[in-house]
Amino acid sequence: PATGLWAVRGATRYYFGREGDYPVPGDYSGNFKAEIAVFRGLTGLWAVRETSRVYWGAGGDFPVAR
């Protein structure tokens, strides 16, 4: 989380996010594959790599897996 480096086994490495972001991989597109995503608790930003960014939440929130 400090550098934003995601190491995906059998694939490659990606830099996505920044220090303080919460990594929240999940199937956000409904394709049955996990996408790289982060939640930025200071601003409520949810960012899914190569897909979307949306603000949902408020400062001090944190993501909860479902």
All heavy atoms as TSV, in Angstrom:
chain	resi	resn	atom	element	x	y	z
A	1	PRO	N	N	0.794	-1.221	0.000
A	1	PRO	CA	C	0.000	0.000	0.000
A	1	PRO	C	C	0.835	1.284	0.000
A	1	PRO	O	O	0.372	2.302	-0.466
A	1	PRO	CB	C	-0.813	-0.103	1.278
A	1	PRO	CG	C	-0.887	-1.555	1.585
A	1	PRO	CD	C	0.401	-2.126	1.063
A	2	ALA	N	N	2.061	1.224	0.478
A	2	ALA	CA	C	2.873	2.437	0.549
A	2	ALA	C	C	3.305	2.934	-0.823
A	2	ALA	O	O	3.471	4.123	-1.035
A	2	ALA	CB	C	4.100	2.198	1.425
A	3	THR	N	N	3.460	2.018	-1.788
A	3	THR	CA	C	3.951	2.416	-3.111
A	3	THR	C	C	2.902	2.293	-4.207
A	3	THR	O	O	3.106	2.780	-5.306
A	3	THR	CB	C	5.153	1.554	-3.518
A	3	THR	OG1	O	4.719	0.185	-3.649
A	3	THR	CG2	C	6.278	1.645	-2.508
A	4	GLY	N	N	1.802	1.606	-3.954
A	4	GLY	CA	C	0.792	1.391	-4.980
A	4	GLY	C	C	1.117	0.241	-5.905
A	4	GLY	O	O	0.466	0.053	-6.924
A	5	LEU	N	N	2.138	-0.576	-5.571
A	5	LEU	CA	C	2.515	-1.701	-6.427
A	5	LEU	C	C	1.610	-2.897	-6.181
A	5	LEU	O	O	1.427	-3.336	-5.050
A	5	LEU	CB	C	3.965	-2.117	-6.167
A	5	LEU	CG	C	4.435	-3.365	-6.912
A	5	LEU	CD1	C	4.413	-3.134	-8.421
A	5	LEU	CD2	C	5.806	-3.785	-6.441
A	6	TRP	N	N	1.021	-3.393	-7.271
A	6	TRP	CA	C	0.225	-4.618	-7.250
A	6	TRP	C	C	1.019	-5.669	-8.006
A	6	TRP	O	O	1.336	-5.491	-9.174
A	6	TRP	CB	C	-1.106	-4.416	-7.963
A	6	TRP	CG	C	-2.049	-3.513	-7.268
A	6	TRP	CD1	C	-1.951	-2.162	-7.153
A	6	TRP	CD2	C	-3.242	-3.895	-6.607
A	6	TRP	NE1	N	-3.023	-1.676	-6.462
A	6	TRP	CE2	C	-3.832	-2.720	-6.121
A	6	TRP	CE3	C	-3.878	-5.112	-6.397
A	6	TRP	CZ2	C	-5.024	-2.728	-5.425
A	6	TRP	CZ3	C	-5.070	-5.119	-5.705
A	6	TRP	CH2	C	-5.632	-3.941	-5.221
A	7	ALA	N	N	1.353	-6.791	-7.368
A	7	ALA	CA	C	2.032	-7.903	-8.022
A	7	ALA	C	C	1.006	-9.020	-8.203
A	7	ALA	O	O	0.523	-9.594	-7.231
A	7	ALA	CB	C	3.204	-8.388	-7.184
A	8	VAL	N	N	0.656	-9.297	-9.452
A	8	VAL	CA	C	-0.365	-10.284	-9.761
A	8	VAL	C	C	0.323	-11.555	-10.246
A	8	VAL	O	O	0.996	-11.547	-11.284
A	8	VAL	CB	C	-1.339	-9.745	-10.834
A	8	VAL	CG1	C	-2.411	-10.776	-11.140
A	8	VAL	CG2	C	-1.947	-8.429	-10.381
A	9	ARG	N	N	0.138	-12.639	-9.496
A	9	ARG	CA	C	0.794	-13.898	-9.836
A	9	ARG	C	C	0.351	-14.371	-11.215
A	9	ARG	O	O	-0.836	-14.368	-11.540
A	9	ARG	CB	C	0.473	-14.974	-8.807
A	9	ARG	CG	C	1.198	-16.273	-9.084
A	9	ARG	CD	C	1.039	-17.331	-8.062
A	9	ARG	NE	N	-0.184	-17.236	-7.287
A	9	ARG	CZ	C	-0.622	-18.208	-6.520
A	9	ARG	NH1	N	0.033	-19.330	-6.431
A	9	ARG	NH2	N	-1.729	-18.051	-5.834
A	10	GLY	N	N	1.324	-14.767	-12.035
A	10	GLY	CA	C	1.031	-15.269	-13.365
A	10	GLY	C	C	0.718	-14.173	-14.369
A	10	GLY	O	O	0.381	-14.459	-15.507
A	11	ALA	N	N	0.825	-12.936	-13.968
A	11	ALA	CA	C	0.517	-11.824	-14.876
A	11	ALA	C	C	1.686	-10.851	-14.892
A	11	ALA	O	O	2.715	-11.149	-15.459
A	11	ALA	CB	C	-0.772	-11.130	-14.450
A	12	THR	N	N	1.544	-9.739	-14.259
A	12	THR	CA	C	2.566	-8.709	-14.259
A	12	THR	C	C	2.455	-7.889	-12.991
A	12	THR	O	O	1.774	-8.262	-12.047
A	12	THR	CB	C	2.433	-7.819	-15.515
A	12	THR	OG1	O	3.559	-6.965	-15.615
A	12	THR	CG2	C	1.150	-7.028	-15.500
A	13	ARG	N	N	3.102	-6.760	-12.988
A	13	ARG	CA	C	3.032	-5.827	-11.869
A	13	ARG	C	C	2.442	-4.521	-12.357
A	13	ARG	O	O	2.712	-4.093	-13.464
A	13	ARG	CB	C	4.416	-5.583	-11.282
A	13	ARG	CG	C	5.009	-6.814	-10.670
A	13	ARG	CD	C	6.458	-6.577	-10.303
A	13	ARG	NE	N	7.025	-7.796	-9.803
A	13	ARG	CZ	C	7.517	-7.932	-8.578
A	13	ARG	NH1	N	7.559	-6.902	-7.768
A	13	ARG	NH2	N	7.983	-9.081	-8.183
A	14	TYR	N	N	1.604	-3.924	-11.529
A	14	TYR	CA	C	0.966	-2.654	-11.856
A	14	TYR	C	C	1.178	-1.680	-10.708
A	14	TYR	O	O	1.200	-2.091	-9.554
A	14	TYR	CB	C	-0.554	-2.820	-12.018
A	14	TYR	CG	C	-0.974	-3.807	-13.048
A	14	TYR	CD1	C	-1.402	-5.073	-12.672
A	14	TYR	CD2	C	-0.984	-3.478	-14.396
A	14	TYR	CE1	C	-1.813	-5.997	-13.626
A	14	TYR	CE2	C	-1.397	-4.389	-15.349
A	14	TYR	CZ	C	-1.807	-5.643	-14.955
A	14	TYR	OH	O	-2.210	-6.545	-15.896
A	15	TYR	N	N	1.289	-0.413	-11.031
A	15	TYR	CA	C	1.254	0.634	-10.011
A	15	TYR	C	C	-0.103	1.301	-10.112
A	15	TYR	O	O	-0.484	1.801	-11.168
A	15	TYR	CB	C	2.371	1.657	-10.221
A	15	TYR	CG	C	3.708	1.140	-9.768
A	15	TYR	CD1	C	4.581	0.542	-10.660
A	15	TYR	CD2	C	4.090	1.227	-8.424
A	15	TYR	CE1	C	5.805	0.052	-10.236
A	15	TYR	CE2	C	5.308	0.733	-7.995
A	15	TYR	CZ	C	6.164	0.149	-8.906
A	15	TYR	OH	O	7.370	-0.346	-8.488
A	16	PHE	N	N	-0.844	1.248	-9.038
A	16	PHE	CA	C	-2.172	1.846	-9.014
A	16	PHE	C	C	-2.497	2.233	-7.584
A	16	PHE	O	O	-2.429	1.411	-6.678
A	16	PHE	CB	C	-3.222	0.865	-9.544
A	16	PHE	CG	C	-4.575	1.489	-9.738
A	16	PHE	CD1	C	-4.796	2.356	-10.787
A	16	PHE	CD2	C	-5.613	1.229	-8.868
A	16	PHE	CE1	C	-6.035	2.951	-10.975
A	16	PHE	CE2	C	-6.858	1.807	-9.039
A	16	PHE	CZ	C	-7.065	2.684	-10.095
A	17	GLY	N	N	-2.842	3.480	-7.362
A	17	GLY	CA	C	-3.108	3.970	-6.030
A	17	GLY	C	C	-1.900	4.687	-5.467
A	17	GLY	O	O	-0.901	4.882	-6.140
A	18	ARG	N	N	-2.049	5.091	-4.217
A	18	ARG	CA	C	-0.951	5.791	-3.555
A	18	ARG	C	C	-0.967	5.462	-2.072
A	18	ARG	O	O	-1.884	4.785	-1.581
A	18	ARG	CB	C	-1.054	7.289	-3.782
A	18	ARG	CG	C	-2.274	7.917	-3.162
A	18	ARG	CD	C	-2.311	9.392	-3.454
A	18	ARG	NE	N	-3.379	10.018	-2.690
A	18	ARG	CZ	C	-3.873	11.182	-2.956
A	18	ARG	NH1	N	-3.424	11.873	-3.991
A	18	ARG	NH2	N	-4.820	11.689	-2.210
A	19	GLU	N	N	0.037	5.950	-1.360
A	19	GLU	CA	C	0.134	5.676	0.065
A	19	GLU	C	C	-1.139	6.136	0.773
A	19	GLU	O	O	-1.665	7.215	0.508
A	19	GLU	CB	C	1.338	6.403	0.659
A	19	GLU	CG	C	1.579	6.065	2.103
A	19	GLU	CD	C	2.863	6.669	2.643
A	19	GLU	OE1	O	3.583	7.334	1.900
A	19	GLU	OE2	O	3.120	6.456	3.833
A	20	GLY	N	N	-1.653	5.293	1.638
A	20	GLY	CA	C	-2.867	5.608	2.373
A	20	GLY	C	C	-4.131	5.021	1.769
A	20	GLY	O	O	-5.169	4.976	2.411
A	21	ASP	N	N	-4.055	4.564	0.503
A	21	ASP	CA	C	-5.209	3.921	-0.130
A	21	ASP	C	C	-5.383	2.509	0.414
A	21	ASP	O	O	-4.417	1.856	0.797
A	21	ASP	CB	C	-5.021	3.828	-1.648
A	21	ASP	CG	C	-5.121	5.169	-2.339
A	21	ASP	OD1	O	-5.481	6.167	-1.691
A	21	ASP	OD2	O	-4.826	5.217	-3.551
A	22	TYR	N	N	-6.623	2.044	0.436
A	22	TYR	CA	C	-6.920	0.666	0.817
A	22	TYR	C	C	-7.059	-0.167	-0.454
A	22	TYR	O	O	-7.871	0.169	-1.321
A	22	TYR	CB	C	-8.254	0.575	1.573
A	22	TYR	CG	C	-8.273	1.241	2.906
A	22	TYR	CD1	C	-8.749	2.541	3.039
A	22	TYR	CD2	C	-7.839	0.573	4.046
A	22	TYR	CE1	C	-8.785	3.163	4.284
A	22	TYR	CE2	C	-7.878	1.184	5.293
A	22	TYR	CZ	C	-8.347	2.485	5.395
A	22	TYR	OH	O	-8.388	3.091	6.623
A	23	PRO	N	N	-6.288	-1.250	-0.599
A	23	PRO	CA	C	-6.490	-2.129	-1.749
A	23	PRO	C	C	-7.797	-2.899	-1.583
A	23	PRO	O	O	-8.052	-3.479	-0.523
A	23	PRO	CB	C	-5.276	-3.061	-1.712
A	23	PRO	CG	C	-4.773	-3.005	-0.312
A	23	PRO	CD	C	-5.202	-1.681	0.260
A	24	VAL	N	N	-8.654	-2.878	-2.606
A	24	VAL	CA	C	-9.951	-3.567	-2.552
A	24	VAL	C	C	-10.228	-4.276	-3.877
A	24	VAL	O	O	-11.129	-3.910	-4.623
A	24	VAL	CB	C	-11.109	-2.607	-2.181
A	24	VAL	CG1	C	-11.080	-2.249	-0.722
A	24	VAL	CG2	C	-11.072	-1.351	-3.027
A	25	PRO	N	N	-9.445	-5.325	-4.191
A	25	PRO	CA	C	-9.704	-6.052	-5.433
A	25	PRO	C	C	-11.077	-6.713	-5.374
A	25	PRO	O	O	-11.543	-7.099	-4.299
A	25	PRO	CB	C	-8.584	-7.092	-5.474
A	25	PRO	CG	C	-8.194	-7.283	-4.046
A	25	PRO	CD	C	-8.411	-5.948	-3.384
A	26	GLY	N	N	-11.723	-6.805	-6.520
A	26	GLY	CA	C	-13.033	-7.443	-6.568
A	26	GLY	C	C	-13.580	-7.452	-7.978
A	26	GLY	O	O	-13.026	-6.824	-8.878
A	27	ASP	N	N	-14.665	-8.164	-8.185
A	27	ASP	CA	C	-15.318	-8.241	-9.493
A	27	ASP	C	C	-16.288	-7.071	-9.632
A	27	ASP	O	O	-17.471	-7.194	-9.354
A	27	ASP	CB	C	-16.044	-9.575	-9.648
A	27	ASP	CG	C	-16.718	-9.734	-10.994
A	27	ASP	OD1	O	-16.485	-8.891	-11.887
A	27	ASP	OD2	O	-17.486	-10.690	-11.158
A	28	TYR	N	N	-15.790	-5.938	-10.064
A	28	TYR	CA	C	-16.607	-4.735	-10.189
A	28	TYR	C	C	-17.313	-4.639	-11.535
A	28	TYR	O	O	-18.207	-3.829	-11.700
A	28	TYR	CB	C	-15.740	-3.484	-9.974
A	28	TYR	CG	C	-15.204	-3.398	-8.567
A	28	TYR	CD1	C	-13.921	-3.831	-8.249
A	28	TYR	CD2	C	-15.990	-2.893	-7.544
A	28	TYR	CE1	C	-13.440	-3.757	-6.961
A	28	TYR	CE2	C	-15.519	-2.822	-6.244
A	28	TYR	CZ	C	-14.233	-3.253	-5.964
A	28	TYR	OH	O	-13.765	-3.186	-4.671
A	29	SER	N	N	-16.925	-5.453	-12.502
A	29	SER	CA	C	-17.532	-5.371	-13.835
A	29	SER	C	C	-18.476	-6.534	-14.136
A	29	SER	O	O	-19.101	-6.558	-15.186
A	29	SER	CB	C	-16.436	-5.305	-14.899
A	29	SER	OG	O	-15.677	-6.502	-14.879
A	30	GLY	N	N	-18.541	-7.517	-13.251
A	30	GLY	CA	C	-19.427	-8.659	-13.462
A	30	GLY	C	C	-18.900	-9.691	-14.433
A	30	GLY	O	O	-19.656	-10.504	-14.951
A	31	ASN	N	N	-17.568	-9.697	-14.661
A	31	ASN	CA	C	-16.980	-10.648	-15.607
A	31	ASN	C	C	-16.365	-11.870	-14.911
A	31	ASN	O	O	-15.671	-12.651	-15.530
A	31	ASN	CB	C	-15.933	-9.961	-16.474
A	31	ASN	CG	C	-14.734	-9.463	-15.691
A	31	ASN	OD1	O	-14.684	-9.589	-14.473
A	31	ASN	ND2	N	-13.780	-8.894	-16.380
A	32	PHE	N	N	-16.627	-12.019	-13.622
A	32	PHE	CA	C	-16.122	-13.133	-12.815
A	32	PHE	C	C	-14.609	-13.133	-12.663
A	32	PHE	O	O	-14.006	-14.165	-12.406
A	32	PHE	CB	C	-16.608	-14.490	-13.355
A	32	PHE	CG	C	-18.104	-14.583	-13.399
A	32	PHE	CD1	C	-18.777	-14.454	-14.600
A	32	PHE	CD2	C	-18.837	-14.761	-12.247
A	32	PHE	CE1	C	-20.161	-14.512	-14.652
A	32	PHE	CE2	C	-20.220	-14.823	-12.282
A	32	PHE	CZ	C	-20.886	-14.700	-13.491
A	33	LYS	N	N	-13.979	-11.975	-12.833
A	33	LYS	CA	C	-12.539	-11.809	-12.617
A	33	LYS	C	C	-12.341	-10.603	-11.712
A	33	LYS	O	O	-13.030	-9.601	-11.843
A	33	LYS	CB	C	-11.809	-11.566	-13.942
A	33	LYS	CG	C	-11.856	-12.739	-14.877
A	33	LYS	CD	C	-11.112	-12.429	-16.141
A	33	LYS	CE	C	-11.203	-13.580	-17.117
A	33	LYS	NZ	N	-10.500	-13.296	-18.359
A	34	ALA	N	N	-11.386	-10.711	-10.814
A	34	ALA	CA	C	-11.116	-9.603	-9.894
A	34	ALA	C	C	-10.362	-8.487	-10.612
A	34	ALA	O	O	-9.420	-8.746	-11.359
A	34	ALA	CB	C	-10.305	-10.085	-8.702
A	35	GLU	N	N	-10.828	-7.259	-10.398
A	35	GLU	CA	C	-10.141	-6.087	-10.929
A	35	GLU	C	C	-9.340	-5.432	-9.799
A	35	GLU	O	O	-9.687	-5.554	-8.627
A	35	GLU	CB	C	-11.136	-5.054	-11.479
A	35	GLU	CG	C	-11.718	-5.408	-12.817
A	35	GLU	CD	C	-12.972	-6.247	-12.702
A	35	GLU	OE1	O	-13.764	-6.068	-11.772
A	35	GLU	OE2	O	-13.163	-7.112	-13.574
A	36	ILE	N	N	-8.287	-4.734	-10.188
A	36	ILE	CA	C	-7.481	-3.982	-9.246
A	36	ILE	C	C	-8.234	-2.705	-8.908
A	36	ILE	O	O	-8.655	-1.967	-9.795
A	36	ILE	CB	C	-6.103	-3.674	-9.861
A	36	ILE	CG1	C	-5.306	-4.975	-9.986
A	36	ILE	CG2	C	-5.355	-2.637	-9.042
A	36	ILE	CD1	C	-3.995	-4.825	-10.729
A	37	ALA	N	N	-8.415	-2.451	-7.614
A	37	ALA	CA	C	-9.159	-1.265	-7.190
A	37	ALA	C	C	-8.640	-0.773	-5.847
A	37	ALA	O	O	-8.064	-1.540	-5.071
A	37	ALA	CB	C	-10.646	-1.588	-7.082
A	38	VAL	N	N	-8.854	0.505	-5.596
A	38	VAL	CA	C	-8.470	1.100	-4.320
A	38	VAL	C	C	-9.587	1.984	-3.800
A	38	VAL	O	O	-10.414	2.489	-4.566
A	38	VAL	CB	C	-7.172	1.933	-4.418
A	38	VAL	CG1	C	-5.983	1.068	-4.781
A	38	VAL	CG2	C	-7.318	3.081	-5.380
A	39	PHE	N	N	-9.594	2.158	-2.496
A	39	PHE	CA	C	-10.485	3.109	-1.845
A	39	PHE	C	C	-9.617	4.118	-1.114
A	39	PHE	O	O	-8.701	3.736	-0.373
A	39	PHE	CB	C	-11.408	2.411	-0.848
A	39	PHE	CG	C	-12.247	3.365	-0.049
A	39	PHE	CD1	C	-13.270	4.078	-0.646
A	39	PHE	CD2	C	-11.999	3.569	1.301
A	39	PHE	CE1	C	-14.044	4.975	0.078
A	39	PHE	CE2	C	-12.768	4.451	2.033
A	39	PHE	CZ	C	-13.790	5.154	1.423
A	40	ARG	N	N	-9.872	5.391	-1.338
A	40	ARG	CA	C	-9.124	6.467	-0.690
A	40	ARG	C	C	-10.011	7.059	0.397
A	40	ARG	O	O	-10.915	7.838	0.131
A	40	ARG	CB	C	-8.731	7.515	-1.724
A	40	ARG	CG	C	-7.775	8.549	-1.204
A	40	ARG	CD	C	-7.112	9.296	-2.345
A	40	ARG	NE	N	-6.302	8.372	-3.128
A	40	ARG	CZ	C	-6.063	8.510	-4.429
A	40	ARG	NH1	N	-6.552	9.523	-5.097
A	40	ARG	NH2	N	-5.316	7.621	-5.059
A	41	GLY	N	N	-9.739	6.655	1.639
A	41	GLY	CA	C	-10.576	7.025	2.767
A	41	GLY	C	C	-10.659	8.510	3.057
A	41	GLY	O	O	-11.649	8.983	3.592
A	42	LEU	N	N	-9.639	9.275	2.691
A	42	LEU	CA	C	-9.674	10.719	2.953
A	42	LEU	C	C	-10.744	11.436	2.150
A	42	LEU	O	O	-11.329	12.416	2.597
A	42	LEU	CB	C	-8.313	11.341	2.639
A	42	LEU	CG	C	-7.183	10.998	3.606
A	42	LEU	CD1	C	-5.859	11.569	3.106
A	42	LEU	CD2	C	-7.500	11.535	4.989
A	43	THR	N	N	-11.010	10.943	0.937
A	43	THR	CA	C	-11.938	11.640	0.043
A	43	THR	C	C	-13.161	10.821	-0.343
A	43	THR	O	O	-14.082	11.346	-0.956
A	43	THR	CB	C	-11.213	12.041	-1.256
A	43	THR	OG1	O	-10.771	10.849	-1.921
A	43	THR	CG2	C	-10.041	12.950	-0.971
A	44	GLY	N	N	-13.168	9.519	-0.041
A	44	GLY	CA	C	-14.273	8.651	-0.440
A	44	GLY	C	C	-14.163	8.179	-1.877
A	44	GLY	O	O	-15.134	7.693	-2.453
A	45	LEU	N	N	-12.980	8.287	-2.472
A	45	LEU	CA	C	-12.777	7.858	-3.858
A	45	LEU	C	C	-12.645	6.348	-3.962
A	45	LEU	O	O	-11.855	5.726	-3.259
A	45	LEU	CB	C	-11.511	8.493	-4.440
A	45	LEU	CG	C	-11.065	7.967	-5.812
A	45	LEU	CD1	C	-12.048	8.411	-6.895
A	45	LEU	CD2	C	-9.661	8.419	-6.135
A	46	TRP	N	N	-13.445	5.751	-4.863
A	46	TRP	CA	C	-13.288	4.356	-5.268
A	46	TRP	C	C	-12.737	4.398	-6.689
A	46	TRP	O	O	-13.340	5.019	-7.566
A	46	TRP	CB	C	-14.631	3.626	-5.293
A	46	TRP	CG	C	-15.165	3.337	-3.938
A	46	TRP	CD1	C	-15.893	4.176	-3.159
A	46	TRP	CD2	C	-15.026	2.123	-3.205
A	46	TRP	NE1	N	-16.221	3.563	-1.984
A	46	TRP	CE2	C	-15.701	2.298	-1.981
A	46	TRP	CE3	C	-14.401	0.911	-3.461
A	46	TRP	CZ2	C	-15.766	1.306	-1.013
A	46	TRP	CZ3	C	-14.475	-0.085	-2.502
A	46	TRP	CH2	C	-15.149	0.112	-1.297
A	47	ALA	N	N	-11.604	3.773	-6.942
A	47	ALA	CA	C	-11.004	3.779	-8.269
A	47	ALA	C	C	-10.728	2.342	-8.697
A	47	ALA	O	O	-10.065	1.592	-7.985
A	47	ALA	CB	C	-9.706	4.581	-8.268
A	48	VAL	N	N	-11.267	1.964	-9.848
A	48	VAL	CA	C	-11.057	0.640	-10.424
A	48	VAL	C	C	-10.170	0.825	-11.640
A	48	VAL	O	O	-10.497	1.603	-12.543
A	48	VAL	CB	C	-12.387	-0.033	-10.820
A	48	VAL	CG1	C	-12.134	-1.417	-11.389
A	48	VAL	CG2	C	-13.325	-0.100	-9.622
A	49	ARG	N	N	-9.048	0.126	-11.667
A	49	ARG	CA	C	-8.060	0.301	-12.729
A	49	ARG	C	C	-8.687	0.096	-14.111
A	49	ARG	O	O	-9.371	-0.878	-14.349
A	49	ARG	CB	C	-6.903	-0.676	-12.534
A	49	ARG	CG	C	-5.777	-0.469	-13.503
A	49	ARG	CD	C	-4.647	-1.441	-13.190
A	49	ARG	NE	N	-3.606	-1.310	-14.158
A	49	ARG	CZ	C	-3.531	-2.009	-15.288
A	49	ARG	NH1	N	-4.457	-2.897	-15.556
A	49	ARG	NH2	N	-2.553	-1.828	-16.139
A	50	GLU	N	N	-8.455	1.051	-14.998
A	50	GLU	CA	C	-8.918	1.036	-16.385
A	50	GLU	C	C	-10.440	0.953	-16.522
A	50	GLU	O	O	-10.942	0.536	-17.560
A	50	GLU	CB	C	-8.258	-0.094	-17.170
A	50	GLU	CG	C	-6.759	0.046	-17.291
A	50	GLU	CD	C	-6.127	-1.056	-18.106
A	50	GLU	OE1	O	-6.828	-1.995	-18.538
A	50	GLU	OE2	O	-4.912	-0.991	-18.317
A	51	THR	N	N	-11.184	1.302	-15.476
A	51	THR	CA	C	-12.638	1.192	-15.559
A	51	THR	C	C	-13.328	2.470	-15.116
A	51	THR	O	O	-13.944	3.145	-15.916
A	51	THR	CB	C	-13.157	0.006	-14.715
A	51	THR	OG1	O	-12.517	-1.181	-15.164
A	51	THR	CG2	C	-14.647	-0.161	-14.847
A	52	SER	N	N	-13.256	2.787	-13.834
A	52	SER	CA	C	-14.032	3.931	-13.353
A	52	SER	C	C	-13.459	4.513	-12.077
A	52	SER	O	O	-12.627	3.906	-11.408
A	52	SER	CB	C	-15.481	3.516	-13.107
A	52	SER	OG	O	-15.526	2.568	-12.066
A	53	ARG	N	N	-13.936	5.686	-11.780
A	53	ARG	CA	C	-13.661	6.367	-10.515
A	53	ARG	C	C	-14.974	6.984	-10.054
A	53	ARG	O	O	-15.687	7.591	-10.847
A	53	ARG	CB	C	-12.615	7.462	-10.699
A	53	ARG	CG	C	-11.261	6.926	-11.065
A	53	ARG	CD	C	-10.300	8.065	-11.384
A	53	ARG	NE	N	-9.042	7.524	-11.833
A	53	ARG	CZ	C	-7.983	7.347	-11.055
A	53	ARG	NH1	N	-8.032	7.702	-9.797
A	53	ARG	NH2	N	-6.884	6.831	-11.534
A	54	VAL	N	N	-15.285	6.797	-8.789
A	54	VAL	CA	C	-16.521	7.359	-8.241
A	54	VAL	C	C	-16.272	7.733	-6.785
A	54	VAL	O	O	-15.476	7.092	-6.105
A	54	VAL	CB	C	-17.699	6.354	-8.379
A	54	VAL	CG1	C	-17.476	5.125	-7.546
A	54	VAL	CG2	C	-19.011	7.009	-8.038
A	55	TYR	N	N	-16.907	8.793	-6.344
A	55	TYR	CA	C	-16.814	9.190	-4.942
A	55	TYR	C	C	-18.042	8.680	-4.212
A	55	TYR	O	O	-19.169	9.000	-4.570
A	55	TYR	CB	C	-16.711	10.724	-4.821
A	55	TYR	CG	C	-15.375	11.219	-5.287
A	55	TYR	CD1	C	-15.176	11.579	-6.609
A	55	TYR	CD2	C	-14.300	11.297	-4.410
A	55	TYR	CE1	C	-13.936	12.016	-7.044
A	55	TYR	CE2	C	-13.059	11.732	-4.837
A	55	TYR	CZ	C	-12.890	12.095	-6.149
A	55	TYR	OH	O	-11.657	12.514	-6.582
A	56	TRP	N	N	-17.791	7.844	-3.221
A	56	TRP	CA	C	-18.880	7.257	-2.439
A	56	TRP	C	C	-18.357	7.091	-1.025
A	56	TRP	O	O	-17.481	6.278	-0.771
A	56	TRP	CB	C	-19.271	5.903	-3.022
A	56	TRP	CG	C	-20.444	5.277	-2.338
A	56	TRP	CD1	C	-20.401	4.385	-1.302
A	56	TRP	CD2	C	-21.818	5.512	-2.612
A	56	TRP	NE1	N	-21.668	4.039	-0.928
A	56	TRP	CE2	C	-22.556	4.721	-1.725
A	56	TRP	CE3	C	-22.491	6.311	-3.522
A	56	TRP	CZ2	C	-23.948	4.709	-1.716
A	56	TRP	CZ3	C	-23.860	6.295	-3.521
A	56	TRP	CH2	C	-24.569	5.496	-2.613
A	57	GLY	N	N	-18.834	7.879	-0.129
A	57	GLY	CA	C	-18.365	7.840	1.233
A	57	GLY	C	C	-17.831	9.196	1.652
A	57	GLY	O	O	-17.986	10.189	0.933
A	58	ALA	N	N	-17.199	9.213	2.807
A	58	ALA	CA	C	-16.689	10.456	3.351
A	58	ALA	C	C	-15.365	10.215	4.052
A	58	ALA	O	O	-14.980	9.069	4.296
A	58	ALA	CB	C	-17.702	11.026	4.341
A	59	GLY	N	N	-14.690	11.304	4.357
A	59	GLY	CA	C	-13.416	11.199	5.056
A	59	GLY	C	C	-13.544	10.358	6.319
A	59	GLY	O	O	-14.498	10.508	7.073
A	60	GLY	N	N	-12.610	9.458	6.512
A	60	GLY	CA	C	-12.621	8.584	7.687
A	60	GLY	C	C	-13.306	7.252	7.454
A	60	GLY	O	O	-13.200	6.356	8.287
A	61	ASP	N	N	-14.015	7.076	6.337
A	61	ASP	CA	C	-14.629	5.785	6.023
A	61	ASP	C	C	-13.558	4.784	5.625
A	61	ASP	O	O	-12.450	5.144	5.256
A	61	ASP	CB	C	-15.611	5.917	4.848
A	61	ASP	CG	C	-16.884	6.634	5.229
A	61	ASP	OD1	O	-17.078	6.941	6.418
A	61	ASP	OD2	O	-17.685	6.920	4.315
A	62	PHE	N	N	-13.892	3.512	5.688
A	62	PHE	CA	C	-13.004	2.471	5.190
A	62	PHE	C	C	-13.857	1.399	4.522
A	62	PHE	O	O	-15.016	1.215	4.865
A	62	PHE	CB	C	-12.122	1.877	6.293
A	62	PHE	CG	C	-12.866	1.261	7.433
A	62	PHE	CD1	C	-13.182	-0.080	7.424
A	62	PHE	CD2	C	-13.263	2.032	8.512
A	62	PHE	CE1	C	-13.888	-0.657	8.469
A	62	PHE	CE2	C	-13.981	1.460	9.555
A	62	PHE	CZ	C	-14.276	0.129	9.542
A	63	PRO	N	N	-13.279	0.681	3.541
A	63	PRO	CA	C	-14.055	-0.312	2.791
A	63	PRO	C	C	-14.312	-1.567	3.626
A	63	PRO	O	O	-13.504	-1.940	4.473
A	63	PRO	CB	C	-13.159	-0.638	1.611
A	63	PRO	CG	C	-11.779	-0.396	2.116
A	63	PRO	CD	C	-11.902	0.763	3.069
A	64	VAL	N	N	-15.441	-2.195	3.362
A	64	VAL	CA	C	-15.793	-3.451	4.014
A	64	VAL	C	C	-16.139	-4.456	2.922
A	64	VAL	O	O	-16.962	-4.179	2.060
A	64	VAL	CB	C	-17.002	-3.280	4.963
A	64	VAL	CG1	C	-17.419	-4.611	5.560
A	64	VAL	CG2	C	-16.685	-2.272	6.045
A	65	ALA	N	N	-15.472	-5.609	2.961
A	65	ALA	CA	C	-15.735	-6.652	1.964
A	65	ALA	C	C	-17.109	-7.261	2.176
A	65	ALA	O	O	-17.558	-7.418	3.311
A	65	ALA	CB	C	-14.669	-7.727	2.053
A	66	ARG	N	N	-17.759	-7.577	1.083
A	66	ARG	CA	C	-19.074	-8.204	1.134
A	66	ARG	C	C	-19.023	-9.620	0.696
A	66	ARG	O	O	-18.419	-10.016	-0.188
A	66	ARG	CB	C	-20.013	-7.482	0.184
A	66	ARG	CG	C	-20.945	-6.597	0.897
A	66	ARG	CD	C	-21.872	-5.951	-0.059
A	66	ARG	NE	N	-22.941	-6.898	-0.391
A	66	ARG	CZ	C	-23.983	-6.573	-1.098
A	66	ARG	NH1	N	-24.097	-5.396	-1.579
A	66	ARG	NH2	N	-24.917	-7.423	-1.352
